[in-house]
Amino acid sequence: TVSQPVCPWRGRLTMDPPLELINAIGISGNVASSLLLHEADDAAHIVYPLGSTLVIRNVEDASDQIFLRAHTQAISCVTMSADQTRLASGQRSHMGFLADVIVWDISDIKAPAMLHKLSLHKVEVQSLAFSCDSSFLATVGGQDDNNLVIWDVATGMAICGSPASHDATLVVAWHNTTPFALVTGGLRQLRMWSFDAENRKVRPKEVFTGKEVRDFISVAMDPSDAFLYAGTKSGDVIKVETGSKRMVTAGPRKRLKEGVSSIQYNAATNQLLVGSGAGELAVLSTEELAPLAFTNVMGGVASLALDSHGEFFFAGTVEANLYLVQYDGLVAELKGTSHASPITDVVFPRAYSELFASCGGSDIRVWHAASLSELLRIQVPNVTCNAIAFPPDGTSILSGWSDGKVRSFGPQSGNLKYVINDAHRLTGMGNASGGTVQINGVTAVTPTNDGRRLLTGGADGKVRVWAVSKAQQVMVASMQEHKGPIFSIAIRANDSECVSASADGSCIVWALAGLTPYTRVGVLFAPQFFKCAVYLPDESQILTCGTDRKVTYWDSTDFSQIRVVDASEEAEMTSLHISGDGTFFASGSADRRGKLWSYDEGVAYCVGNAHSSAVAAIKISPDEQTVVSVGREGGINIWRVPEGMGAA
């Protein structure tokens, strides 16, 4: 039996308290009209979704963030009332389940509170909007629901509802002068609705657009409600007179590319501000819909947030870039960036907690941990980065890619230092990747502690050792006993042995030195796909996790199981990382949770739940004050390690 020392922080923590989320990097850029601007006397804040979390961020200080977490799946739409006291957000759900709308009280932006949870729509909430007096909320369901529902904001009760149209409805908006009229737009239909609150009825009337057949994806009303401006997938804006419900004109003559995805009416200048799916920003006249100013940004414009004076606005793009744009002349300044594709790995330099690197899609990004600013971006088009690592001296960024190559970059310049071509086969052994995400090429990268060699694992099941320098990279050994993709490689402090975790149900311990180097020393078997294996700092034990939802302790001498801990009730485990002294470790799982565990007790003491997709990787910072987790939704969450848990 193994003695169980008393956990030093046990008296200070209750079972499974939530991890404190300090900061988050990321924005769900593909959510239409999701970027909102809240202006108060003391400070301005922007509101945007990040997976299943709503982030309220100070415009001046990126690290001043408030997180609203009540949704169970990714947020699909967000809106704010005209008086800026109410916030509403809708979510996606699984097929056949109800998707919630949550109404928040943000009259005190520093202390928001949940008012109501509204559940009627199935699968997805497509769009929502508050009436001009903030007394009613209109919501539209996704294509599996397609109902328009009017809610009483004060009571949270549904007043009435109606099928929104025969085809999918994509957007809803209220009139600016009356709470009893609204408009919806969708595929080949634009409708104006009259709302009878006393008799609990909504009645639609079709807008006559003549020969013009369009898919309407964005709408805006002028302040007097005399005219309606509807943006289309075809790239033009349709101007409609609300009294006669007939089209007046369409423009601009040269259409915007990939549709008018966002539209705002600037009351200060009586002009239209529009954004397109190809990253175009334009100011249009309201009479002829002719372009008055034009510029381009990176990524399709998904949302625009105009300030009350009409002098500047924020633009969010599908590539997760956030721009602050001066309205006069459309001068754009990049204010924030994040990953737009699933993040696959995160890593700290050795003994340095001020920055960390993450990879996702074709990007590698280096972040400053305190200011959340992006210090460096490295892009290799049309390939996916599966794994990254810093060598012990921090003189390069090592990365494994889906095209089978290992690339080394300068950590400050981002310049390519060397490439190992054909380090591993492009496609693996039947692609038994252990999940829905296909994994190809180089899947694991680990430098040795002396910095002279590099260990790589691939989707082809091979573990290879390379002697690397800037001048040449030579393969020293290729160890091929695994029958599935390699997900992680851990190495001893003296570089004498390493352990590789594979999807074939085994972890193999390899000798890297001695009389018989590059041969198998031992093997750990379990009926699962191993996702991660790490050494305890004193190297007496090995910790593994995988698709059996358990964390397993193994003896590193005779390779026997010591303890098996149930780590997740719902989904596979994806990542592990142990603290420097071995007293606690962090785990990430596909049920969207990150956990901190006591190593000796095998008990989870803190749970962090802010991701809306699987946690791909989790790392404890070298100073043991924070934990960084990255998710498949593109979000990076920074958590505080509870007092008494980390290093003093």
HUNOR-V319758 format. One record per pair of residues at least 12 apart in sequence whose ideal C-beta (glycine too) atoms are under 10 Angstrom apart, sorted by the first residue. I is the first residue (numbers start at 0). J is the second residue. Records with the same first field share a line. If there is no record, write none. Layout:
BEGIN
I: J, J
END
This chain:
BEGIN
1: 540, 552, 561, 562, 599
2: 599
3: 597, 599, 600, 601
4: 582, 597, 598, 599, 600
5: 597, 599, 600
6: 582, 583, 597, 598, 599, 600, 602, 604, 643, 644
7: 582, 583, 597, 599, 643, 644
8: 582, 583, 597, 604, 641, 642, 643, 644, 645
9: 597, 600, 602, 604, 643
10: 643
11: 604, 641, 642, 643, 644
12: 595, 597, 602, 604, 605, 641, 642, 643, 644
13: 604, 605
14: 602, 603, 604, 605, 606
15: 594, 602, 603, 604, 605, 606
16: 604, 605, 606, 641
17: 68, 605, 606, 607, 608, 609, 638
18: 585, 592, 593, 594, 595, 604, 605, 606, 607, 608, 609, 626, 628, 636, 638, 639, 640, 641
19: 605, 607, 638, 639, 640, 641
20: 52, 64, 66, 68, 593, 607, 608, 609, 628, 636, 637, 638, 639
21: 62, 64, 66, 368, 624, 625, 626, 636, 637, 638, 639
22: 54, 56, 61, 62, 63, 64, 66, 368, 369, 370, 371, 625, 627, 635, 636, 637, 638, 639
23: 49, 50, 52, 54, 56, 64, 66, 337, 371, 609, 610, 634, 635, 636, 637, 638
24: 49, 54, 61, 64, 319, 335, 336, 337, 338, 342, 357, 364, 366, 368, 371, 372, 373, 627, 629, 633, 634, 635, 636, 637
25: 47, 48, 49, 50, 52, 54, 319, 335, 336, 337, 338, 339, 342, 371, 610, 629, 630, 632, 633, 634, 635, 636
26: 45, 47, 48, 49, 50, 54, 56, 301, 302, 315, 316, 319, 320, 321, 335, 336, 337, 338, 339, 633, 634
27: 47, 48, 49, 50, 51, 52, 54, 73, 74, 75, 77, 301, 315, 317, 319, 337, 339, 611, 632, 633, 634
28: 47, 48, 49, 298, 299, 300, 301, 302, 315, 316, 317, 318, 319, 320, 321, 337, 338, 339, 633
29: 73, 75, 298, 299, 301, 302, 315, 316, 317, 318, 319, 339, 633
30: 47, 48, 49, 73, 74, 75, 76, 77, 88, 89, 301, 302, 315, 317
31: 75, 76, 77, 125, 126, 169, 170, 216, 217, 260, 261, 300, 301, 302, 315, 317
32: 76, 77, 78, 126, 127, 128, 170, 172, 216, 217, 260, 261, 262, 263, 301, 302, 303, 304, 315
33: 46, 47, 48, 49, 53, 74, 75, 76, 77, 78, 88, 301, 302, 304, 315
34: 46, 47, 48, 77, 261, 300, 301, 302, 303, 304, 312, 313, 314, 315, 316, 321
35: 47, 48, 53, 55, 77, 78, 79, 83, 86, 105, 302, 304, 313, 315
36: 58, 79, 83, 303, 304, 305, 306, 307, 311, 312, 313
37: 55, 58, 79, 83, 84, 86, 105, 108, 304
38: 58, 83, 108, 306, 307, 308
39: 83, 105, 107, 108, 109
41: 108, 109
42: 57, 58, 59, 60, 63, 108, 109
43: 56, 57, 58, 59, 108, 306, 307, 313
44: 56, 57, 58, 59, 63, 64, 65, 83, 105, 108, 109
45: 57, 58, 304, 313, 315, 321, 323, 334, 335
46: 65, 67, 77, 78, 79, 86, 88, 103, 105, 108, 111, 304
47: 74, 77, 302, 304, 313, 315, 321, 335
48: 67, 70, 73, 74, 75, 76, 77, 88, 90, 611, 632, 634
49: 64, 66, 73, 74, 319, 337, 609, 610, 611, 630, 632, 633, 634, 635, 636
50: 68, 70, 72, 73, 74, 591, 609, 610, 611, 612, 630, 631, 632, 633, 634, 636
51: 67, 68, 69, 70, 71, 72, 73, 74, 88, 90, 91, 591, 608, 609, 610, 611, 612, 630, 632, 634
52: 64, 66, 67, 68, 69, 70, 73, 74, 88, 608, 609, 610, 611, 632, 634, 636
53: 65, 66, 67, 68, 69, 70, 74, 77, 86, 88, 101, 103, 105, 111
54: 66, 67, 609, 634
55: 67, 86, 103, 105, 108, 109, 111
56: 321, 335, 371
57: 108, 109
58: 306, 313, 323, 334
60: 370, 371
61: 321, 334, 335, 370, 371, 372
62: 368, 369, 370, 371, 372, 637
63: 109
64: 371, 637
65: 105, 108, 109, 110, 111
66: 111, 609, 636
67: 86, 88, 101, 103, 105, 111, 112, 113
68: 113, 608, 609, 611
69: 88, 90, 99, 101, 103, 113, 116
70: 88, 89, 90, 91, 92, 98, 99, 100, 101, 116, 611
71: 90, 91, 92, 93, 96, 98, 99, 591, 608, 611
72: 90, 91, 92, 93, 96, 98, 99, 123, 591, 611, 612
73: 90, 91, 92, 123, 610, 611, 612, 632
74: 88, 89, 90, 91, 101, 124, 611
75: 88, 89, 90, 91, 92, 98, 122, 123, 124, 125, 126, 127, 141
76: 88, 89, 90, 91, 100, 123, 124, 125, 126, 127, 128, 138, 139, 141, 170, 171
77: 89, 103, 127, 302
78: 126, 127, 128, 129, 136, 137, 138, 171, 172
79: 103, 105, 128, 129, 133, 304
80: 102, 105, 128, 129, 130, 131, 132, 133, 134, 136, 152
81: 129, 130, 131, 132, 133, 173, 175
82: 106, 129, 131, 132, 133
83: 105, 106, 108, 133, 307
84: 103, 104, 105, 106, 107, 108, 129, 133, 152
85: 102, 103, 104, 105, 106, 114, 129, 133, 134, 136, 152
86: 101, 102, 103, 104, 105, 108, 111, 113, 114, 129
87: 100, 101, 102, 103, 114, 115, 117, 124, 127, 128, 129, 136, 137, 138, 150, 152
88: 100, 101, 102, 103, 124, 127
89: 101, 117, 120, 123, 124, 125, 126, 127, 138, 139, 140, 141
90: 120, 123, 124, 611
91: 122, 123, 124, 125, 141, 611
92: 118, 120, 121, 122, 123, 124, 141, 143
93: 122
94: 121, 122, 123, 143
95: 121, 122, 143
96: 118, 121, 122
97: 117, 118, 119, 120, 121, 122, 124, 140, 144
98: 117, 118, 119, 120, 121, 122, 123, 124, 125, 138, 140, 141, 143, 144
99: 115, 116, 117, 118, 119, 120, 124
100: 115, 116, 117, 118, 119, 120, 124, 127, 136, 138, 148, 150, 155
101: 113, 114, 115, 116, 117, 118, 124
102: 114, 115, 116, 117, 127, 129, 136, 150, 152, 155
103: 115
114: 152, 153, 155
115: 136, 150, 151, 152, 153, 154, 155, 156
116: 155
117: 136, 138, 148, 150, 152, 155, 156, 157
118: 157
119: 138, 140, 144, 146, 148, 150, 157, 160
120: 138, 139, 140, 141, 143, 144, 145, 146, 148, 160
121: 140, 141, 143, 144, 145, 146
122: 140, 141, 142, 143, 144
123: 139, 140, 141, 142, 143, 144
124: 138, 139, 140, 141, 144, 148
125: 138, 139, 140, 141, 142, 143, 144, 145, 163, 167, 168, 169, 170, 171, 183, 185
126: 138, 139, 140, 141, 147, 163, 168, 169, 170, 171, 172, 183, 184, 185, 216, 217, 218
127: 139, 148, 150, 170, 171
128: 170, 171, 172, 173, 181, 182, 183, 218
129: 150, 152, 172, 173, 178
130: 149, 152, 173, 174, 175, 177, 178, 179, 180, 181, 194
131: 173, 174, 175, 176, 177, 178, 179, 180, 220, 224
132: 152, 173, 177, 178
133: 152, 153, 178
134: 150, 151, 152, 153, 178, 196
135: 149, 150, 151, 152, 153, 158, 173, 178, 179, 181, 194, 196
136: 148, 149, 150, 151, 152, 155, 157, 158, 171, 173
137: 149, 150, 160, 171, 172, 173, 181, 182, 183, 192, 194, 201
138: 150, 157, 160, 171
139: 163, 164, 167, 168, 169, 170, 171, 183, 184, 185
140: 160, 162, 163, 167, 168
141: 167, 168, 169
142: 166, 167, 168, 169, 185, 186
143: 167
144: 162, 163, 167, 168
145: 162, 163, 164, 165, 166, 167, 168, 185
146: 160, 161, 162, 163, 168
147: 159, 160, 161, 162, 163, 164, 168, 171, 181, 183, 190, 192, 194, 201, 203
148: 160, 161, 163, 201
149: 161, 178, 181, 192, 194, 196, 199, 200, 201
151: 196
157: 199
158: 194, 195, 196, 199, 200, 201
159: 194, 195, 196, 198, 199, 200, 201
160: 199, 201
161: 192, 200, 201, 202, 203
162: 203
163: 183, 184, 185, 188, 190, 192, 201, 203
164: 183, 184, 185, 186, 187, 188, 189, 190, 203, 205
165: 185, 186, 187, 188
166: 185, 186, 187, 188, 214
167: 185, 186, 187, 188, 214
168: 183, 184, 185, 186, 188, 190, 215
169: 183, 184, 185, 186, 188, 214, 215, 216, 217, 218, 232
170: 182, 183, 184, 185, 189, 215, 216, 217, 218, 229, 230, 262
171: 183, 184, 185, 190, 192, 218
172: 184, 217, 218, 219, 220, 227, 229, 262
173: 192, 194, 220, 224
174: 191, 192, 194, 220, 223, 224, 227, 241
175: 219, 220, 221, 222, 223, 224, 264, 266
176: 220, 222, 223, 224, 225
177: 193, 194, 224
178: 194, 196
179: 192, 193, 194, 195, 196, 201
180: 192, 193, 194, 220, 224, 241
181: 193, 194, 201, 203, 218, 220
182: 203, 206, 215, 218, 219, 220, 224, 227, 229, 239, 241, 244
183: 201, 203, 215, 218
184: 206, 213, 214, 215, 216, 217, 218, 227, 229, 230, 231, 237
185: 214, 215, 216
186: 213, 214, 215, 216, 232
187: 208, 212, 213, 214, 215
188: 203, 205, 206, 208, 212, 213, 214, 215
189: 205, 206, 207, 208, 213, 214, 215, 218, 227, 229, 231, 237, 239, 244, 246
190: 203, 204, 205, 206, 215, 244
191: 203, 204, 205, 206, 227, 239, 241, 244
192: 204
204: 244
205: 244
206: 227, 229, 237, 239, 240, 241, 243, 244, 245, 246
207: 239, 243, 244, 245, 246
208: 229, 231, 237, 239, 244, 245, 246, 249
209: 245, 246, 249
210: 246
211: 231, 233, 235, 237, 246, 249
212: 231, 233
213: 229, 230, 231, 232, 233, 234, 235, 236, 237, 246, 249, 258
214: 231, 232, 233, 258
215: 229, 230, 231, 232, 233, 237, 258, 259
216: 229, 230, 231, 232, 233, 258, 259, 260, 261, 262, 276
217: 229, 230, 231, 232, 236, 258, 259, 260, 261, 262, 263, 273, 274, 302, 303
218: 230, 236, 237, 239, 262
219: 236, 261, 262, 263, 264, 265, 271, 272, 273, 303
220: 239, 241, 264
221: 238, 241, 264, 266, 269, 271, 285
222: 264, 266, 269
223: 241, 266
224: 241, 242
225: 240, 241, 242
226: 238, 239, 240, 241, 242, 247, 264, 285
227: 239, 240, 241, 244, 246, 247
228: 247, 259, 262, 263, 264, 271, 273, 283, 285, 288
229: 246, 249, 259, 262
230: 255, 258, 259, 260, 261, 262, 271, 273, 274, 275
231: 249, 254, 255, 258, 259
232: 257, 258, 259, 260, 276
233: 249, 254, 255, 257, 258, 259
234: 251, 253, 254, 255, 256, 257, 258, 259, 260, 273, 275, 276, 277, 279
235: 248, 249, 250, 251, 252, 253, 254, 255, 258, 259, 273, 288
236: 248, 249, 250, 251, 254, 255, 259, 262, 271, 273, 281, 283, 285, 288
237: 249, 250, 259, 288
238: 250, 271, 283, 285, 286, 287, 288
247: 286, 288
248: 286, 287, 288
249: 288
250: 271, 283, 284, 286, 287, 288, 289, 290
251: 273, 281, 283, 284, 287, 288, 289, 290, 291, 293
252: 287, 288, 289, 290
253: 289, 290, 293
254: 275
255: 273, 274, 275, 276, 277, 278, 279, 280, 281, 283, 290, 293, 300
256: 275, 276, 277, 278, 279, 299
257: 275, 276, 277, 278, 279, 299, 300
258: 274, 275, 276, 277, 299
259: 271, 273, 274, 275, 276, 279, 281, 283, 300
260: 273, 274, 275, 276, 277, 278, 279, 299, 300, 301, 302, 303, 316, 317
261: 273, 274, 275, 276, 280, 299, 300, 301, 302, 303, 304, 314, 315
262: 274, 283, 303
263: 302, 303, 304, 305, 309, 312
264: 285, 305, 309
265: 282, 285, 305, 306, 308, 309, 310, 312, 326
266: 305, 307, 308, 309
267: 305, 306, 307, 308, 309, 310, 326
268: 282, 284, 285, 291, 309, 310, 326, 327
269: 284, 285, 286, 309
270: 282, 283, 284, 285, 291, 292, 309, 326
271: 283, 284, 285, 288, 290, 291
272: 292, 303, 305, 309, 312, 314, 324, 326, 329
273: 288, 290, 300, 303
274: 296, 299, 300, 301, 302, 303, 312, 314, 315, 316, 324
275: 295, 299, 300
276: 298, 299, 300, 301, 316, 317
277: 295, 296, 298, 299, 300
278: 294, 295, 296, 297, 298, 299, 300, 314, 316, 317, 318, 320
279: 293, 294, 295, 296, 299, 300
280: 292, 293, 294, 295, 296, 300, 303, 312, 314, 322, 324, 329, 331
281: 293, 294, 295, 300, 329
282: 294, 326, 327, 328, 329
291: 329
292: 326, 327, 328, 329, 330
293: 329
294: 314, 322, 324, 328, 329, 330, 331
295: 329, 331
296: 314, 315, 316, 318, 320, 321, 322, 324, 329, 331, 333
297: 316, 317, 318, 319, 320, 322, 331, 333, 336
298: 314, 315, 316, 317, 318, 319, 320, 322, 339
299: 316, 317, 318
300: 314, 315, 316, 317, 320, 322
301: 314, 315, 316, 317, 318, 319
302: 314, 315, 316, 317, 321
303: 315, 322, 324
304: 321, 323
305: 324, 326
306: 326
308: 326
309: 326, 327
310: 325, 326, 327
311: 323, 324, 325, 326, 327, 330, 332
312: 324, 325, 326, 329, 331
313: 334, 335
314: 329, 331, 334
315: 335
316: 336, 339
317: 339
318: 336, 337, 338, 339, 340, 360, 362
319: 335, 336, 337, 338, 339, 340, 633, 634
320: 333, 334, 335, 336, 337, 339
321: 333, 334, 335, 336, 337
322: 334, 335
323: 335
333: 373
335: 371, 372, 373
336: 362, 364, 366, 372, 373, 376
337: 357, 359, 362, 364, 366, 371, 373, 633, 634, 635
338: 357, 358, 359, 360, 362, 364, 629, 630, 632, 633, 634, 635
339: 359, 360, 362, 633
340: 359, 360, 361, 362, 383, 384, 631, 632, 633
341: 359, 360, 383, 436, 612, 613, 615, 629, 630, 631, 632, 633
342: 357, 358, 359, 360, 362, 364, 384, 612, 614, 615, 616, 628, 629, 630, 631, 632, 633, 634, 635
343: 357, 358, 359, 360, 383, 384, 385, 386, 387, 399, 401, 436, 438, 442, 615, 616, 629, 631
344: 356, 357, 358, 359, 363, 384, 385, 386, 387, 388, 398, 399, 443, 444, 487, 574, 615, 616, 618, 629
345: 357, 358, 359, 364, 366, 387, 574, 576, 587, 615, 616, 617, 618, 627, 628, 629, 635
346: 358, 386, 387, 388, 389, 396, 397, 444, 576, 616, 618, 627
347: 368, 389, 576, 618, 619, 620, 621, 622, 625, 627
348: 365, 388, 389, 390, 391, 392, 393, 396, 410, 621
349: 389, 390, 391, 392, 393, 446, 448, 621
350: 391, 393, 579, 621, 622
351: 368, 389, 393, 620, 621, 622
352: 368, 369, 619, 620, 621, 622, 623, 624, 625, 627
353: 366, 367, 368, 369, 370, 374, 620, 621, 622
354: 366, 367, 368, 369, 372, 374, 375, 410
355: 367, 368, 389, 618, 620, 621, 625, 627, 629, 635, 637
356: 374, 375, 377, 387, 388, 389, 396, 398, 408, 410
357: 373, 384, 387, 615, 616, 618, 627, 629, 633, 635
358: 377, 383, 384, 385, 386, 387, 396, 398, 399, 400, 615, 616, 629
359: 383, 384, 385, 615, 629, 630, 631, 633, 635
360: 378, 379, 382, 383, 384, 633
361: 377, 378, 379, 380, 381, 382, 383, 384, 400, 401
362: 376, 377, 378, 379, 383, 384
363: 375, 376, 377, 378, 379, 384, 387, 396, 398, 400, 406, 408, 413
364: 376, 377, 378, 635
365: 377, 387, 396, 408, 410, 411, 413
366: 627, 635, 637
368: 620, 622, 624, 625, 627, 637
369: 637
371: 635, 637
374: 410, 411, 413
375: 396, 408, 409, 410, 411, 412, 413
376: 413
377: 396, 398, 406, 408, 409, 410, 412, 413, 414, 415
378: 413
379: 398, 400, 401, 402, 404, 406, 408, 415, 418
381: 401, 402
382: 400, 401, 402, 403, 404, 406, 439, 440
383: 399, 400, 401, 402, 436, 437, 438, 439, 440
384: 398, 399, 400, 401, 406, 440, 441, 444
385: 398, 399, 400, 401, 438, 439, 440, 441, 442, 443, 444, 456, 457, 458, 484, 486
386: 398, 399, 400, 405, 440, 441, 442, 443, 444, 445, 455, 456, 485, 486, 487, 488, 616
387: 399, 406, 408, 444, 616
388: 443, 444, 445, 446, 453, 454, 455, 488
389: 410, 446
390: 407, 410, 445, 446, 447, 448, 449, 450, 451, 453, 467
391: 446, 447, 448, 449, 450
392: 446, 449, 450
393: 410, 450
394: 407, 409, 410, 411, 416, 450, 469
395: 407, 408, 409, 410, 416, 417, 446, 450, 467, 469
396: 408, 409, 410, 411, 413, 416, 444
397: 416, 419, 444, 445, 446, 453, 455, 467
398: 441, 444
399: 419, 422, 423, 440, 441, 442, 443, 444, 445, 453, 455, 456, 457, 485
400: 418, 422, 423, 439, 440, 441, 442, 444
401: 425, 426, 437, 438, 439, 440, 441, 442, 458
402: 420, 421, 422, 423, 425, 439, 440, 441
403: 419, 420, 421, 422, 423, 424, 425, 426, 439, 440, 441, 457, 458, 459
404: 418, 419, 420, 421, 422, 423, 425, 440, 441
405: 417, 418, 419, 420, 421, 422, 423, 440, 441, 444, 453, 455, 457, 463, 465, 467, 472
406: 418, 419, 420, 422, 441, 444
407: 419, 444, 446, 453, 467, 469, 472
416: 467, 468, 469
417: 467, 468, 469, 470, 471, 472
418: 472
419: 441, 453, 455, 463, 465, 467, 472, 473, 474
420: 472
421: 440, 474
422: 440, 441, 444, 453, 455, 456, 457, 461, 463, 465, 472, 474
423: 439, 440, 441, 442, 443, 455, 456, 457, 458, 459, 460, 461, 462, 463, 477, 484, 485
424: 439, 440, 441, 457, 458, 459, 460, 461
425: 439, 440, 441, 457, 458, 459
426: 438, 439, 440, 457, 458, 459
427: 439, 440, 442, 457, 458, 459, 460, 461, 481, 482, 483, 484, 485, 502
428: 457, 458, 459, 460, 461, 481, 482, 483, 484, 501, 502, 503
429: 458, 460, 482, 483, 484, 502
430: 458, 483, 484, 502
431: 458, 460, 482, 483, 484, 501, 502, 503, 504, 528
432: 458, 483, 484, 486, 502, 528
433: 483, 484, 486, 501, 502, 503, 527, 528, 529, 530, 545, 546, 571, 573
434: 502, 528, 530, 546, 570, 571, 573, 589, 613, 631
435: 613
436: 613, 615, 631
437: 458, 484
438: 457, 458, 484, 485, 486, 502
439: 457, 458, 459, 484
440: 455, 457, 458, 459, 484
441: 455, 456, 457, 458, 459, 463, 485
442: 455, 456, 457, 458, 459, 460, 484, 485, 486, 487, 488, 501, 502
443: 455, 456, 457, 458, 462, 484, 485, 486, 487, 488, 489, 499, 500, 501, 531
444: 456, 487, 488
445: 462, 487, 488, 489, 490, 497, 499
446: 465, 467, 490, 494
447: 464, 465, 466, 467, 490, 491, 493, 494, 497, 511
448: 490, 491, 492, 493, 494
449: 493, 494
450: 467, 468, 494
451: 465, 466, 467, 468, 494
452: 464, 465, 466, 467, 473, 475, 476, 490, 494, 511
453: 465, 466, 467, 472, 474, 475
454: 475, 476, 478, 485, 488, 489, 490, 494, 497, 499, 509, 511
455: 474, 477, 485, 488
456: 478, 481, 484, 485, 486, 487, 488, 497, 499, 500, 501
457: 477, 479, 481, 484, 485
458: 483, 484, 485, 486, 502
459: 479, 481, 483, 484, 485
460: 478, 479, 480, 481, 482, 483, 484, 485, 499, 501, 502, 503
461: 477, 478, 479, 480, 481, 485, 499
462: 476, 477, 478, 479, 480, 481, 485, 488, 497, 498, 499, 501, 507, 509, 517
463: 475, 476, 477, 478, 479, 485, 517
464: 476, 477, 478, 497, 509, 511, 516, 517
465: 477
475: 511, 516, 517
476: 509, 511, 516, 517, 518
477: 517
478: 497, 499, 507, 509, 510, 511, 517, 518, 519
480: 499, 501, 503, 505, 507, 509, 518, 519, 522
481: 499, 500, 501, 502, 503, 504, 505, 506, 507, 529
482: 501, 502, 503, 504, 505
483: 501, 502, 503, 504, 505, 528, 529
484: 500, 501, 502, 503, 528
485: 499, 500, 501, 502, 503, 507, 529
486: 499, 500, 501, 502, 506, 528, 529, 530, 531, 532, 545, 573, 574
487: 499, 500, 501, 506, 529, 530, 531, 532, 533, 543, 544, 574, 575, 616
488: 500, 509, 532
489: 506, 508, 531, 532, 533, 534, 538, 541, 542, 543, 575, 577
490: 509, 511, 534
491: 508, 511, 512, 534, 538, 555
492: 534, 536, 537, 538
493: 511, 512, 538
494: 511, 512
495: 510, 511, 512, 513, 516, 520, 538
496: 508, 509, 510, 511, 512, 513, 520, 521, 534, 538, 555
497: 509, 510, 511, 520, 532, 534
498: 520, 521, 522, 523, 529, 532, 533, 534, 541, 543, 553, 555, 558
499: 529, 532
500: 523, 528, 529, 530, 531, 532, 533, 541, 543, 544, 545, 575
501: 528, 529, 530, 532, 545
502: 527, 528, 529, 530, 545, 546
503: 524, 528, 529
504: 523, 524, 525, 526, 527, 528, 529, 545, 546, 547
505: 522, 523, 524, 525, 527, 529
506: 521, 522, 523, 524, 525, 529, 531, 532, 541, 543, 545, 551, 553, 558
507: 519, 520, 521, 522, 523, 524, 529, 532, 558
508: 520, 521, 522, 523, 532, 541, 553, 555, 558
509: 521, 522
520: 555, 558
521: 541, 553, 554, 555, 556, 557, 558, 559
522: 558
523: 541, 543, 551, 553, 554, 555, 558, 559, 560
524: 558, 560
525: 543, 545, 546, 547, 549, 551, 553, 560, 563
526: 545, 546, 547
527: 543, 544, 545, 546, 547, 548, 549, 551, 571, 572
528: 545, 546, 547, 571
529: 543, 544, 545, 546, 547, 551, 572
530: 543, 544, 545, 546, 571, 572, 573, 574, 575, 587, 588, 589
531: 543, 544, 545, 550, 572, 573, 574, 575, 576, 586, 587, 616, 617
532: 544, 545, 551, 553, 575
533: 574, 575, 576, 577, 584
534: 555, 577, 581
535: 552, 553, 555, 577, 581, 584, 598
536: 577, 578, 579, 580, 581, 582, 598
537: 555, 580, 581
538: 555, 556, 581
539: 554, 555, 556, 561, 581
540: 552, 553, 554, 555, 556, 561, 562, 577, 581, 598
541: 553, 554, 555, 558, 561
542: 561, 562, 564, 575, 576, 577, 581, 584, 586, 596, 598
543: 560, 572, 575
544: 564, 566, 567, 571, 572, 573, 574, 575, 586, 587, 588
545: 571, 572, 573
546: 570, 571, 572, 573, 589
547: 563, 565, 566, 567, 571, 572
548: 565, 566, 567, 568, 569, 570, 571, 572, 588, 589, 590
549: 562, 563, 564, 565, 566, 567, 571, 572
550: 562, 563, 564, 565, 566, 567, 572, 575, 584, 586, 588, 594, 596, 601, 603
551: 563, 564, 566, 572
552: 564, 598, 601
561: 601
562: 601
563: 601
564: 586, 596, 600, 601, 602, 603
565: 601, 603
566: 586, 587, 588, 590, 592, 594, 596, 601, 603
567: 586, 587, 588, 589, 590, 592, 594, 603
568: 588, 590
569: 588, 589, 590, 591, 592
570: 588, 589, 590, 591, 592, 613, 614
571: 588, 589, 590, 613
572: 586, 587, 588, 589, 590, 594, 614
573: 586, 587, 588, 589, 590, 613, 614, 615, 616, 617, 631
574: 586, 587, 588, 593, 613, 614, 615, 616, 617, 618, 628, 629
575: 587, 596, 616, 617
576: 616, 617, 618, 619, 620, 626, 627, 628
577: 596, 598, 619
578: 595, 598, 619, 620, 621, 623, 626, 640, 644, 645, 646
579: 619, 621, 622, 623, 645, 646
580: 598, 623, 645, 646
581: 598, 599
582: 596, 597, 598, 599, 623, 644, 645, 646
583: 595, 596, 597, 598, 599, 600, 604, 605, 619, 623, 640, 641, 644, 645
584: 596, 597, 598, 617, 619
585: 605, 607, 614, 617, 618, 619, 626, 627, 628, 638, 640
586: 603, 614, 617, 628
587: 607, 610, 613, 614, 615, 616, 617, 618, 626, 628, 629, 630
588: 610, 613, 614, 617
589: 610, 612, 613, 614, 615, 631
590: 608, 610, 613, 614
591: 607, 608, 609, 610, 611, 612, 613, 614, 628, 630, 631, 632
592: 606, 607, 608, 609, 610, 613, 614, 617, 628
593: 605, 606, 607, 608, 609, 610, 614, 616, 617, 626, 627, 628, 629, 630, 636, 638
594: 606, 607, 608, 614, 617, 626, 628
595: 607, 617, 619, 626, 638, 640, 641, 644, 645
597: 644
604: 641, 644
605: 626, 638, 639, 640, 641, 644
607: 626, 628, 636, 638, 639
608: 636
609: 628, 630, 634, 636, 638
610: 628, 629, 630, 631, 632, 633, 634, 635, 636
611: 630, 631, 632, 633, 634
612: 630, 631, 632, 633, 634
613: 630, 631, 632
614: 628, 629, 630, 631, 634, 636
615: 628, 629, 630, 631, 632
616: 628, 629, 630
617: 629, 630, 636, 638
619: 638, 640, 644, 645
620: 637, 640, 645, 646
621: 646
622: 640, 645, 646
623: 640, 644, 645, 646, 647
624: 639, 640, 642, 644, 645, 646
625: 637, 638, 639, 640, 645
626: 638, 639, 640, 644, 645
END
